Amino acid sequence: MRKIFSFVTVLFLILNLAGCFQVSTLVKVRPDGSGTLEETVLMRKELLGQMKAMGEQMGDKDTKEKDKETPGMLSEEALRKKANELGEGVTYVSSKKVTTEKFEGYKAVYSFKDINKLKFNQNPSGSIPGSQSPAKEEDGKKESVVFKLTKGDTSRLVITLPQDEPADKPEESKEKIKKDMPDDPNSEALMAQMKELFEGMKMGLEVEVMGTVVQTNATHRDGSRVTLMDIDLGKLFEQKENLKKFSAQKPDTIEDAKKLMKDIPGIKVELNKEVTIEFR
């Protein structure tokens, strides 16, 4: 069964990861199809402290020493392994520690020779240190963003976003969703709790062409950079009506979720199933 990217499954993903995180990905591509993929993964410092304490309690000395140097980072070995999973011709370039006031993590850079062979999964769970994806591997593959570049005097990049499929959740799963969703979206206590839980939680995906854009149908464009997804989950709970809307409609598909999110301040989603960028 396909794991559908919606408000509900975003909530499940976050709760399964048991913490607040920020994941942003920037794909840069040249007219010849080569380029880089930059991924920044940050987790709340409180959560990292809890993970470190758990590792120490388990008596893993190697992990204990490693966490002192690079808490919140995947090992270089894991990052190199991920390069192989990103597609043929993708190689690990570098990684570094990133620290902000409340978050800590890493930025990893990969290079690719042909964007047509890039395999990018919009589900961020595999990038979170210490996390396990709630979806099976085959589900993750169905959430892939597909890139197709045709070279020429003016190169043409077509980005295909994951397609909707009929929701076929078993009845017991549907009942679980109903139980887990807020019963009273008007509750001030609930609003405060949800806002605190999701404060600072963000997911982003951008594509930047290294050249001059001739034409594009992208909804959100700034110069040569196109934003496919920029979701600040904390923004959902700043206004009571946002929570009330999602609680009432319970979106099951990508398109339903995007239509509900498109007008919420602080959130950008691409509504086109295919985004075309012509550049040179």
TORKOL-4160 file (C-alpha; in steps of 0.2 Angstrom, whole numbers, padded with zeros to 4 digits, m for minus):
280
<pt num="1" X="0000" Y="0000" Z="0000"/>
<pt num="2" X="0006" Y="0017" Z="m0005"/>
<pt num="3" X="0011" Y="0028" Z="0010"/>
<pt num="4" X="0002" Y="0044" Z="0005"/>
<pt num="5" X="0010" Y="0061" Z="0009"/>
<pt num="6" X="m0003" Y="0071" Z="0018"/>
<pt num="7" X="m0006" Y="0081" Z="0034"/>
<pt num="8" X="m0011" Y="0065" Z="0043"/>
<pt num="9" X="0005" Y="0055" Z="0037"/>
<pt num="10" X="0016" Y="0070" Z="0041"/>
<pt num="11" X="0009" Y="0069" Z="0059"/>
<pt num="12" X="0012" Y="0050" Z="0060"/>
<pt num="13" X="0030" Y="0052" Z="0053"/>
<pt num="14" X="0034" Y="0066" Z="0065"/>
<pt num="15" X="0028" Y="0056" Z="0080"/>
<pt num="16" X="0037" Y="0040" Z="0074"/>
<pt num="17" X="0053" Y="0050" Z="0074"/>
<pt num="18" X="0049" Y="0056" Z="0091"/>
<pt num="19" X="0056" Y="0073" Z="0089"/>
<pt num="20" X="0057" Y="0090" Z="0080"/>
<pt num="21" X="0067" Y="0091" Z="0065"/>
<pt num="22" X="0071" Y="0102" Z="0050"/>
<pt num="23" X="0075" Y="0094" Z="0033"/>
<pt num="24" X="0079" Y="0104" Z="0017"/>
<pt num="25" X="0086" Y="0098" Z="0001"/>
<pt num="26" X="0093" Y="0109" Z="m0014"/>
<pt num="27" X="0096" Y="0101" Z="m0031"/>
<pt num="28" X="0107" Y="0111" Z="m0042"/>
<pt num="29" X="0108" Y="0106" Z="m0060"/>
<pt num="30" X="0118" Y="0112" Z="m0075"/>
<pt num="31" X="0112" Y="0113" Z="m0093"/>
<pt num="32" X="0122" Y="0097" Z="m0097"/>
<pt num="33" X="0113" Y="0087" Z="m0083"/>
<pt num="34" X="0126" Y="0087" Z="m0070"/>
<pt num="35" X="0125" Y="0095" Z="m0053"/>
<pt num="36" X="0124" Y="0093" Z="m0034"/>
<pt num="37" X="0112" Y="0089" Z="m0021"/>
<pt num="38" X="0113" Y="0098" Z="m0004"/>
<pt num="39" X="0104" Y="0091" Z="0011"/>
<pt num="40" X="0103" Y="0099" Z="0028"/>
<pt num="41" X="0096" Y="0089" Z="0042"/>
<pt num="42" X="0093" Y="0097" Z="0059"/>
<pt num="43" X="0086" Y="0090" Z="0076"/>
<pt num="44" X="0081" Y="0099" Z="0092"/>
<pt num="45" X="0096" Y="0099" Z="0104"/>
<pt num="46" X="0085" Y="0092" Z="0118"/>
<pt num="47" X="0081" Y="0077" Z="0107"/>
<pt num="48" X="0099" Y="0074" Z="0103"/>
<pt num="49" X="0104" Y="0075" Z="0121"/>
<pt num="50" X="0091" Y="0061" Z="0125"/>
<pt num="51" X="0098" Y="0051" Z="0111"/>
<pt num="52" X="0115" Y="0053" Z="0117"/>
<pt num="53" X="0110" Y="0048" Z="0135"/>
<pt num="54" X="0101" Y="0032" Z="0128"/>
<pt num="55" X="0117" Y="0027" Z="0119"/>
<pt num="56" X="0128" Y="0029" Z="0134"/>
<pt num="57" X="0115" Y="0019" Z="0145"/>
<pt num="58" X="0117" Y="0005" Z="0132"/>
<pt num="59" X="0136" Y="0005" Z="0135"/>
<pt num="60" X="0141" Y="0008" Z="0117"/>
<pt num="61" X="0158" Y="0017" Z="0120"/>
<pt num="62" X="0161" Y="0020" Z="0101"/>
<pt num="63" X="0145" Y="0028" Z="0099"/>
<pt num="64" X="0148" Y="0038" Z="0115"/>
<pt num="65" X="0164" Y="0045" Z="0109"/>
<pt num="66" X="0158" Y="0048" Z="0092"/>
<pt num="67" X="0143" Y="0058" Z="0098"/>
<pt num="68" X="0154" Y="0069" Z="0108"/>
<pt num="69" X="0162" Y="0075" Z="0092"/>
<pt num="70" X="0147" Y="0075" Z="0080"/>
<pt num="71" X="0130" Y="0074" Z="0089"/>
<pt num="72" X="0116" Y="0074" Z="0077"/>
<pt num="73" X="0126" Y="0068" Z="0062"/>
<pt num="74" X="0125" Y="0053" Z="0051"/>
<pt num="75" X="0142" Y="0044" Z="0050"/>
<pt num="76" X="0153" Y="0047" Z="0034"/>
<pt num="77" X="0150" Y="0029" Z="0030"/>
<pt num="78" X="0131" Y="0031" Z="0031"/>
<pt num="79" X="0132" Y="0046" Z="0020"/>
<pt num="80" X="0143" Y="0037" Z="0007"/>
<pt num="81" X="0131" Y="0023" Z="0007"/>
<pt num="82" X="0116" Y="0035" Z="0004"/>
<pt num="83" X="0125" Y="0042" Z="m0011"/>
<pt num="84" X="0123" Y="0024" Z="m0019"/>
<pt num="85" X="0105" Y="0025" Z="m0015"/>
<pt num="86" X="0103" Y="0042" Z="m0023"/>
<pt num="87" X="0107" Y="0034" Z="m0040"/>
<pt num="88" X="0120" Y="0029" Z="m0053"/>
<pt num="89" X="0134" Y="0041" Z="m0054"/>
<pt num="90" X="0130" Y="0050" Z="m0037"/>
<pt num="91" X="0145" Y="0052" Z="m0026"/>
<pt num="92" X="0148" Y="0059" Z="m0008"/>
<pt num="93" X="0157" Y="0076" Z="m0008"/>
<pt num="94" X="0157" Y="0082" Z="0009"/>
<pt num="95" X="0148" Y="0085" Z="0026"/>
<pt num="96" X="0149" Y="0097" Z="0040"/>
<pt num="97" X="0141" Y="0100" Z="0057"/>
<pt num="98" X="0128" Y="0114" Z="0058"/>
<pt num="99" X="0122" Y="0122" Z="0074"/>
<pt num="100" X="0109" Y="0135" Z="0077"/>
<pt num="101" X="0101" Y="0141" Z="0094"/>
<pt num="102" X="0089" Y="0127" Z="0096"/>
<pt num="103" X="0094" Y="0114" Z="0082"/>
<pt num="104" X="0110" Y="0104" Z="0078"/>
<pt num="105" X="0114" Y="0093" Z="0064"/>
<pt num="106" X="0123" Y="0092" Z="0047"/>
<pt num="107" X="0124" Y="0097" Z="0029"/>
<pt num="108" X="0129" Y="0084" Z="0016"/>
<pt num="109" X="0134" Y="0088" Z="m0002"/>
<pt num="110" X="0133" Y="0075" Z="m0016"/>
<pt num="111" X="0137" Y="0077" Z="m0034"/>
<pt num="112" X="0129" Y="0068" Z="m0049"/>
<pt num="113" X="0133" Y="0066" Z="m0067"/>
<pt num="114" X="0116" Y="0064" Z="m0074"/>
<pt num="115" X="0100" Y="0071" Z="m0066"/>
<pt num="116" X="0090" Y="0058" Z="m0076"/>
<pt num="117" X="0098" Y="0045" Z="m0065"/>
<pt num="118" X="0095" Y="0054" Z="m0048"/>
<pt num="119" X="0083" Y="0045" Z="m0036"/>
<pt num="120" X="0076" Y="0057" Z="m0024"/>
<pt num="121" X="0063" Y="0052" Z="m0011"/>
<pt num="122" X="0053" Y="0066" Z="m0003"/>
<pt num="123" X="0051" Y="0056" Z="0013"/>
<pt num="124" X="0064" Y="0063" Z="0024"/>
<pt num="125" X="0064" Y="0049" Z="0037"/>
<pt num="126" X="0080" Y="0040" Z="0031"/>
<pt num="127" X="0090" Y="0056" Z="0033"/>
<pt num="128" X="0086" Y="0058" Z="0052"/>
<pt num="129" X="0100" Y="0051" Z="0063"/>
<pt num="130" X="0093" Y="0036" Z="0074"/>
<pt num="131" X="0076" Y="0036" Z="0065"/>
<pt num="132" X="0067" Y="0022" Z="0056"/>
<pt num="133" X="0056" Y="0025" Z="0042"/>
<pt num="134" X="0038" Y="0020" Z="0046"/>
<pt num="135" X="0035" Y="0015" Z="0028"/>
<pt num="136" X="0042" Y="0000" Z="0019"/>
<pt num="137" X="0056" Y="0002" Z="0006"/>
<pt num="138" X="0044" Y="m0001" Z="m0008"/>
<pt num="139" X="0033" Y="0013" Z="m0001"/>
<pt num="140" X="0047" Y="0025" Z="m0001"/>
<pt num="141" X="0051" Y="0021" Z="m0019"/>
<pt num="142" X="0034" Y="0027" Z="m0024"/>
<pt num="143" X="0037" Y="0044" Z="m0016"/>
<pt num="144" X="0051" Y="0047" Z="m0028"/>
<pt num="145" X="0053" Y="0064" Z="m0037"/>
<pt num="146" X="0058" Y="0060" Z="m0055"/>
<pt num="147" X="0069" Y="0072" Z="m0065"/>
<pt num="148" X="0070" Y="0071" Z="m0084"/>
<pt num="149" X="0082" Y="0083" Z="m0093"/>
<pt num="150" X="0083" Y="0085" Z="m0112"/>
<pt num="151" X="0099" Y="0094" Z="m0117"/>
<pt num="152" X="0100" Y="0107" Z="m0131"/>
<pt num="153" X="0104" Y="0125" Z="m0134"/>
<pt num="154" X="0090" Y="0127" Z="m0122"/>
<pt num="155" X="0089" Y="0113" Z="m0110"/>
<pt num="156" X="0072" Y="0107" Z="m0103"/>
<pt num="157" X="0070" Y="0100" Z="m0086"/>
<pt num="158" X="0054" Y="0091" Z="m0081"/>
<pt num="159" X="0051" Y="0087" Z="m0063"/>
<pt num="160" X="0037" Y="0074" Z="m0060"/>
<pt num="161" X="0031" Y="0074" Z="m0042"/>
<pt num="162" X="0023" Y="0059" Z="m0034"/>
<pt num="163" X="0006" Y="0055" Z="m0041"/>
<pt num="164" X="m0010" Y="0052" Z="m0032"/>
<pt num="165" X="m0017" Y="0035" Z="m0030"/>
<pt num="166" X="m0033" Y="0029" Z="m0023"/>
<pt num="167" X="m0032" Y="0028" Z="m0004"/>
<pt num="168" X="m0034" Y="0009" Z="0000"/>
<pt num="169" X="m0030" Y="0010" Z="0019"/>
<pt num="170" X="m0038" Y="m0004" Z="0028"/>
<pt num="171" X="m0053" Y="0000" Z="0039"/>
<pt num="172" X="m0043" Y="m0002" Z="0055"/>
<pt num="173" X="m0030" Y="0011" Z="0049"/>
<pt num="174" X="m0044" Y="0023" Z="0045"/>
<pt num="175" X="m0051" Y="0021" Z="0062"/>
<pt num="176" X="m0034" Y="0024" Z="0070"/>
<pt num="177" X="m0032" Y="0040" Z="0060"/>
<pt num="178" X="m0049" Y="0046" Z="0067"/>
<pt num="179" X="m0044" Y="0042" Z="0084"/>
<pt num="180" X="m0027" Y="0051" Z="0083"/>
<pt num="181" X="m0034" Y="0067" Z="0075"/>
<pt num="182" X="m0039" Y="0081" Z="0087"/>
<pt num="183" X="m0057" Y="0079" Z="0094"/>
<pt num="184" X="m0059" Y="0097" Z="0099"/>
<pt num="185" X="m0049" Y="0108" Z="0087"/>
<pt num="186" X="m0056" Y="0123" Z="0097"/>
<pt num="187" X="m0047" Y="0118" Z="0113"/>
<pt num="188" X="m0035" Y="0131" Z="0118"/>
<pt num="189" X="m0025" Y="0118" Z="0128"/>
<pt num="190" X="m0024" Y="0107" Z="0112"/>
<pt num="191" X="m0019" Y="0122" Z="0102"/>
<pt num="192" X="m0005" Y="0126" Z="0114"/>
<pt num="193" X="0001" Y="0108" Z="0115"/>
<pt num="194" X="0001" Y="0106" Z="0096"/>
<pt num="195" X="0010" Y="0123" Z="0093"/>
<pt num="196" X="0024" Y="0118" Z="0105"/>
<pt num="197" X="0026" Y="0100" Z="0097"/>
<pt num="198" X="0028" Y="0107" Z="0080"/>
<pt num="199" X="0037" Y="0123" Z="0083"/>
<pt num="200" X="0052" Y="0125" Z="0071"/>
<pt num="201" X="0048" Y="0109" Z="0062"/>
<pt num="202" X="0051" Y="0112" Z="0043"/>
<pt num="203" X="0053" Y="0102" Z="0027"/>
<pt num="204" X="0059" Y="0110" Z="0011"/>
<pt num="205" X="0064" Y="0105" Z="m0007"/>
<pt num="206" X="0071" Y="0117" Z="m0020"/>
<pt num="207" X="0078" Y="0115" Z="m0037"/>
<pt num="208" X="0090" Y="0128" Z="m0044"/>
<pt num="209" X="0096" Y="0128" Z="m0062"/>
<pt num="210" X="0114" Y="0135" Z="m0065"/>
<pt num="211" X="0109" Y="0146" Z="m0080"/>
<pt num="212" X="0096" Y="0158" Z="m0086"/>
<pt num="213" X="0078" Y="0153" Z="m0085"/>
<pt num="214" X="0069" Y="0155" Z="m0101"/>
<pt num="215" X="0052" Y="0148" Z="m0096"/>
<pt num="216" X="0044" Y="0139" Z="m0082"/>
<pt num="217" X="0027" Y="0134" Z="m0075"/>
<pt num="218" X="0033" Y="0133" Z="m0057"/>
<pt num="219" X="0021" Y="0141" Z="m0044"/>
<pt num="220" X="0035" Y="0147" Z="m0033"/>
<pt num="221" X="0051" Y="0154" Z="m0042"/>
<pt num="222" X="0064" Y="0166" Z="m0036"/>
<pt num="223" X="0076" Y="0169" Z="m0050"/>
<pt num="224" X="0084" Y="0153" Z="m0055"/>
<pt num="225" X="0077" Y="0144" Z="m0040"/>
<pt num="226" X="0061" Y="0134" Z="m0039"/>
<pt num="227" X="0053" Y="0129" Z="m0023"/>
<pt num="228" X="0043" Y="0113" Z="m0024"/>
<pt num="229" X="0040" Y="0111" Z="m0005"/>
<pt num="230" X="0042" Y="0123" Z="0010"/>
<pt num="231" X="0032" Y="0117" Z="0024"/>
<pt num="232" X="0033" Y="0125" Z="0041"/>
<pt num="233" X="0022" Y="0114" Z="0052"/>
<pt num="234" X="0022" Y="0127" Z="0066"/>
<pt num="235" X="0013" Y="0139" Z="0055"/>
<pt num="236" X="m0002" Y="0127" Z="0054"/>
<pt num="237" X="m0006" Y="0129" Z="0072"/>
<pt num="238" X="m0004" Y="0148" Z="0074"/>
<pt num="239" X="m0022" Y="0150" Z="0069"/>
<pt num="240" X="m0036" Y="0140" Z="0076"/>
<pt num="241" X="m0045" Y="0139" Z="0059"/>
<pt num="242" X="m0030" Y="0129" Z="0052"/>
<pt num="243" X="m0032" Y="0115" Z="0064"/>
<pt num="244" X="m0051" Y="0116" Z="0063"/>
<pt num="245" X="m0050" Y="0114" Z="0044"/>
<pt num="246" X="m0038" Y="0099" Z="0044"/>
<pt num="247" X="m0047" Y="0091" Z="0058"/>
<pt num="248" X="m0063" Y="0092" Z="0048"/>
<pt num="249" X="m0057" Y="0087" Z="0031"/>
<pt num="250" X="m0044" Y="0074" Z="0035"/>
<pt num="251" X="m0035" Y="0074" Z="0018"/>
<pt num="252" X="m0030" Y="0057" Z="0011"/>
<pt num="253" X="m0022" Y="0062" Z="m0005"/>
<pt num="254" X="m0007" Y="0073" Z="m0010"/>
<pt num="255" X="m0019" Y="0084" Z="m0020"/>
<pt num="256" X="m0031" Y="0086" Z="m0006"/>
<pt num="257" X="m0017" Y="0091" Z="0007"/>
<pt num="258" X="m0009" Y="0103" Z="m0005"/>
<pt num="259" X="m0026" Y="0112" Z="m0008"/>
<pt num="260" X="m0029" Y="0114" Z="0010"/>
<pt num="261" X="m0011" Y="0120" Z="0013"/>
<pt num="262" X="m0009" Y="0132" Z="m0001"/>
<pt num="263" X="m0016" Y="0147" Z="0007"/>
<pt num="264" X="m0008" Y="0145" Z="0024"/>
<pt num="265" X="0005" Y="0159" Z="0027"/>
<pt num="266" X="0023" Y="0151" Z="0029"/>
<pt num="267" X="0019" Y="0136" Z="0018"/>
<pt num="268" X="0023" Y="0134" Z="m0001"/>
<pt num="269" X="0018" Y="0119" Z="m0011"/>
<pt num="270" X="0019" Y="0115" Z="m0029"/>
<pt num="271" X="0002" Y="0111" Z="m0036"/>
<pt num="272" X="0007" Y="0106" Z="m0054"/>
<pt num="273" X="0010" Y="0087" Z="m0056"/>
<pt num="274" X="0024" Y="0091" Z="m0068"/>
<pt num="275" X="0036" Y="0106" Z="m0066"/>
<pt num="276" X="0045" Y="0112" Z="m0082"/>
<pt num="277" X="0060" Y="0123" Z="m0082"/>
<pt num="278" X="0068" Y="0128" Z="m0099"/>
<pt num="279" X="0085" Y="0136" Z="m0096"/>
<pt num="280" X="0102" Y="0139" Z="m0104"/>
